[in-house]
Amino acid sequence: MAAPSVTDPLVLAGVLVVAGVVLVAWALRALSERRYERSRGRLVAVDPGRPVTLRSERYRMAGRPDELRERPDGRLVPVEFKSRAAPANGPPPSHVAQVRAYCLLVEEATGRAPPFGVLRYADAEFRVRWDDEARRELLAVRSELLAPYDGRSTPSPARCARCPWFDVCDARAI
């Protein structure tokens, strides 16, 4: 039996059907991406790729969010990715503080407060509140971190031996 010819109507119809399916799949994917972009905001910067380092001389802070997305109203939303699964009890305070720091930096850089920040884990996404109360909480944490060590920790040889800051600590027990 001879191989079918490309001019055979059945072969031609099969090729057209396959090409049509591929085009429809491509179009559906493009529409899905457009819908995603519209719901999340237009991608403005991504790290790595088009990284943007945000700086604030006033707060002596700098940071680079994983993404910056522009909302339809023009405000930027910082997005932080975490490769692990979301913790069962929600985001830890350190992750929330990181996103809030990016919100503060966006506000300082643009003069407009972001409506919120986004913390995206491998299996979940959280909106991080950004308002006057969140700003006060972040600045309180920042002030505490800038204060000299006040000796609240009780050093012990066992604890100090496992501490990653052992070499630079001024309160170590051994």
RONULUM-408248 format. One record per residue (C-alpha): residue number from 1; residue in three letters; z, y, x. Coordinates in nm, 2 decimals, decimal comma. Layout:
N
[pt NUM; Ala; [Z; Y; X]]
...
END
This chain:
174
[pt 1; Met; [0,00; 0,00; 0,00]]
[pt 2; Ala; [-0,10; 0,34; 0,13]]
[pt 3; Ala; [0,15; 0,63; 0,18]]
[pt 4; Pro; [0,15; 0,88; -0,11]]
[pt 5; Ser; [-0,06; 1,19; -0,05]]
[pt 6; Val; [0,09; 1,54; -0,07]]
[pt 7; Thr; [-0,18; 1,61; -0,33]]
[pt 8; Asp; [-0,05; 1,33; -0,55]]
[pt 9; Pro; [0,08; 1,50; -0,87]]
[pt 10; Leu; [0,40; 1,30; -0,87]]
[pt 11; Val; [0,48; 1,38; -0,50]]
[pt 12; Leu; [0,40; 1,75; -0,56]]
[pt 13; Ala; [0,62; 1,76; -0,87]]
[pt 14; Gly; [0,91; 1,60; -0,67]]
[pt 15; Val; [0,88; 1,85; -0,39]]
[pt 16; Leu; [0,88; 2,13; -0,65]]
[pt 17; Val; [1,19; 1,99; -0,82]]
[pt 18; Val; [1,38; 1,96; -0,49]]
[pt 19; Ala; [1,27; 2,32; -0,39]]
[pt 20; Gly; [1,38; 2,45; -0,73]]
[pt 21; Val; [1,72; 2,28; -0,70]]
[pt 22; Val; [1,77; 2,42; -0,35]]
[pt 23; Leu; [1,68; 2,77; -0,48]]
[pt 24; Val; [1,91; 2,75; -0,78]]
[pt 25; Ala; [2,20; 2,63; -0,55]]
[pt 26; Trp; [2,14; 2,92; -0,31]]
[pt 27; Ala; [2,13; 3,17; -0,60]]
[pt 28; Leu; [2,45; 3,03; -0,75]]
[pt 29; Arg; [2,63; 3,06; -0,41]]
[pt 30; Ala; [2,51; 3,41; -0,37]]
[pt 31; Leu; [2,63; 3,51; -0,72]]
[pt 32; Ser; [2,97; 3,34; -0,64]]
[pt 33; Glu; [3,00; 3,53; -0,32]]
[pt 34; Arg; [2,92; 3,86; -0,50]]
[pt 35; Arg; [3,18; 3,79; -0,76]]
[pt 36; Tyr; [3,44; 3,70; -0,49]]
[pt 37; Glu; [3,36; 4,03; -0,31]]
[pt 38; Arg; [3,38; 4,23; -0,63]]
[pt 39; Ser; [3,72; 4,08; -0,72]]
[pt 40; Arg; [3,87; 4,11; -0,37]]
[pt 41; Gly; [3,71; 4,44; -0,26]]
[pt 42; Arg; [3,43; 4,50; -0,01]]
[pt 43; Leu; [3,50; 4,36; 0,33]]
[pt 44; Val; [3,53; 4,66; 0,57]]
[pt 45; Ala; [3,67; 4,49; 0,89]]
[pt 46; Val; [3,76; 4,15; 1,00]]
[pt 47; Asp; [3,94; 4,02; 1,31]]
[pt 48; Pro; [3,75; 3,88; 1,51]]
[pt 49; Gly; [3,42; 4,02; 1,44]]
[pt 50; Arg; [3,46; 4,38; 1,35]]
[pt 51; Pro; [3,83; 4,43; 1,44]]
[pt 52; Val; [4,00; 4,75; 1,36]]
[pt 53; Thr; [4,33; 4,84; 1,54]]
[pt 54; Leu; [4,53; 5,07; 1,32]]
[pt 55; Arg; [4,77; 5,30; 1,50]]
[pt 56; Ser; [5,05; 5,54; 1,39]]
[pt 57; Glu; [5,19; 5,78; 1,65]]
[pt 58; Arg; [5,45; 5,89; 1,40]]
[pt 59; Tyr; [5,60; 5,54; 1,37]]
[pt 60; Arg; [5,49; 5,43; 1,72]]
[pt 61; Met; [5,33; 5,12; 1,57]]
[pt 62; Ala; [4,99; 4,95; 1,60]]
[pt 63; Gly; [4,84; 4,64; 1,44]]
[pt 64; Arg; [4,52; 4,46; 1,35]]
[pt 65; Pro; [4,51; 4,30; 1,01]]
[pt 66; Asp; [4,29; 3,99; 0,97]]
[pt 67; Glu; [4,08; 4,17; 0,71]]
[pt 68; Leu; [4,05; 4,51; 0,55]]
[pt 69; Arg; [3,90; 4,52; 0,21]]
[pt 70; Glu; [3,79; 4,84; 0,02]]
[pt 71; Arg; [3,87; 4,85; -0,35]]
[pt 72; Pro; [3,63; 5,02; -0,59]]
[pt 73; Asp; [3,86; 5,33; -0,59]]
[pt 74; Gly; [3,81; 5,36; -0,21]]
[pt 75; Arg; [4,16; 5,24; -0,11]]
[pt 76; Leu; [4,19; 4,99; 0,17]]
[pt 77; Val; [4,38; 4,66; 0,13]]
[pt 78; Pro; [4,51; 4,48; 0,44]]
[pt 79; Val; [4,48; 4,10; 0,43]]
[pt 80; Glu; [4,68; 3,87; 0,66]]
[pt 81; Phe; [4,58; 3,50; 0,70]]
[pt 82; Lys; [4,82; 3,22; 0,78]]
[pt 83; Ser; [4,67; 2,88; 0,86]]
[pt 84; Arg; [4,96; 2,68; 0,72]]
[pt 85; Ala; [5,04; 2,59; 0,36]]
[pt 86; Ala; [5,24; 2,84; 0,16]]
[pt 87; Pro; [5,62; 2,78; 0,20]]
[pt 88; Ala; [5,77; 2,62; -0,11]]
[pt 89; Asn; [6,01; 2,92; -0,16]]
[pt 90; Gly; [5,73; 3,18; -0,12]]
[pt 91; Pro; [5,65; 3,39; 0,19]]
[pt 92; Pro; [5,92; 3,44; 0,44]]
[pt 93; Pro; [6,05; 3,79; 0,50]]
[pt 94; Ser; [5,88; 3,81; 0,84]]
[pt 95; His; [5,54; 3,76; 0,69]]
[pt 96; Val; [5,60; 4,01; 0,41]]
[pt 97; Ala; [5,72; 4,26; 0,67]]
[pt 98; Gln; [5,40; 4,21; 0,87]]
[pt 99; Val; [5,18; 4,28; 0,57]]
[pt 100; Arg; [5,39; 4,58; 0,48]]
[pt 101; Ala; [5,35; 4,71; 0,83]]
[pt 102; Tyr; [4,98; 4,69; 0,79]]
[pt 103; Cys; [5,01; 4,88; 0,46]]
[pt 104; Leu; [5,20; 5,15; 0,64]]
[pt 105; Leu; [4,94; 5,17; 0,91]]
[pt 106; Val; [4,65; 5,18; 0,65]]
[pt 107; Glu; [4,84; 5,47; 0,47]]
[pt 108; Glu; [4,89; 5,66; 0,80]]
[pt 109; Ala; [4,52; 5,61; 0,91]]
[pt 110; Thr; [4,36; 5,70; 0,58]]
[pt 111; Gly; [4,61; 5,93; 0,41]]
[pt 112; Arg; [4,60; 5,70; 0,10]]
[pt 113; Ala; [4,85; 5,42; 0,02]]
[pt 114; Pro; [4,70; 5,08; -0,04]]
[pt 115; Pro; [4,78; 4,94; -0,38]]
[pt 116; Phe; [4,92; 4,63; -0,22]]
[pt 117; Gly; [4,87; 4,40; 0,08]]
[pt 118; Val; [4,76; 4,04; 0,06]]
[pt 119; Leu; [4,91; 3,74; 0,24]]
[pt 120; Arg; [4,68; 3,44; 0,22]]
[pt 121; Tyr; [4,79; 3,09; 0,32]]
[pt 122; Ala; [4,57; 2,78; 0,34]]
[pt 123; Asp; [4,66; 2,69; -0,02]]
[pt 124; Ala; [4,78; 3,01; -0,19]]
[pt 125; Glu; [4,76; 3,38; -0,19]]
[pt 126; Phe; [5,03; 3,64; -0,25]]
[pt 127; Arg; [5,01; 4,01; -0,33]]
[pt 128; Val; [5,27; 4,20; -0,13]]
[pt 129; Arg; [5,41; 4,50; -0,31]]
[pt 130; Trp; [5,36; 4,84; -0,15]]
[pt 131; Asp; [5,55; 5,12; -0,30]]
[pt 132; Asp; [5,82; 5,37; -0,21]]
[pt 133; Glu; [6,09; 5,09; -0,22]]
[pt 134; Ala; [5,88; 4,86; 0,00]]
[pt 135; Arg; [5,82; 5,14; 0,24]]
[pt 136; Arg; [6,20; 5,21; 0,26]]
[pt 137; Glu; [6,27; 4,84; 0,32]]
[pt 138; Leu; [6,01; 4,82; 0,60]]
[pt 139; Leu; [6,14; 5,14; 0,77]]
[pt 140; Ala; [6,50; 5,00; 0,75]]
[pt 141; Val; [6,39; 4,68; 0,93]]
[pt 142; Arg; [6,20; 4,89; 1,18]]
[pt 143; Ser; [6,51; 5,11; 1,25]]
[pt 144; Glu; [6,73; 4,80; 1,29]]
[pt 145; Leu; [6,48; 4,65; 1,54]]
[pt 146; Leu; [6,47; 4,98; 1,74]]
[pt 147; Ala; [6,85; 5,00; 1,76]]
[pt 148; Pro; [7,03; 4,87; 2,07]]
[pt 149; Tyr; [7,18; 4,52; 2,05]]
[pt 150; Asp; [7,51; 4,55; 1,89]]
[pt 151; Gly; [7,66; 4,21; 1,98]]
[pt 152; Arg; [7,66; 4,06; 1,63]]
[pt 153; Ser; [7,55; 3,72; 1,76]]
[pt 154; Thr; [7,82; 3,50; 1,91]]
[pt 155; Pro; [7,67; 3,36; 2,23]]
[pt 156; Ser; [7,75; 3,00; 2,32]]
[pt 157; Pro; [7,63; 2,78; 2,61]]
[pt 158; Ala; [7,46; 2,54; 2,37]]
[pt 159; Arg; [7,28; 2,80; 2,17]]
[pt 160; Cys; [7,18; 3,01; 2,47]]
[pt 161; Ala; [7,04; 2,70; 2,65]]
[pt 162; Arg; [6,78; 2,66; 2,37]]
[pt 163; Cys; [6,70; 3,03; 2,32]]
[pt 164; Pro; [6,35; 3,15; 2,41]]
[pt 165; Trp; [6,50; 3,49; 2,50]]
[pt 166; Phe; [6,74; 3,35; 2,75]]
[pt 167; Asp; [6,58; 3,51; 3,06]]
[pt 168; Val; [6,58; 3,86; 2,92]]
[pt 169; Cys; [6,90; 3,86; 2,71]]
[pt 170; Asp; [7,19; 4,08; 2,80]]
[pt 171; Ala; [7,44; 3,89; 2,59]]
[pt 172; Arg; [7,39; 3,53; 2,71]]
[pt 173; Ala; [7,69; 3,31; 2,75]]
[pt 174; Ile; [7,58; 3,13; 3,07]]
END
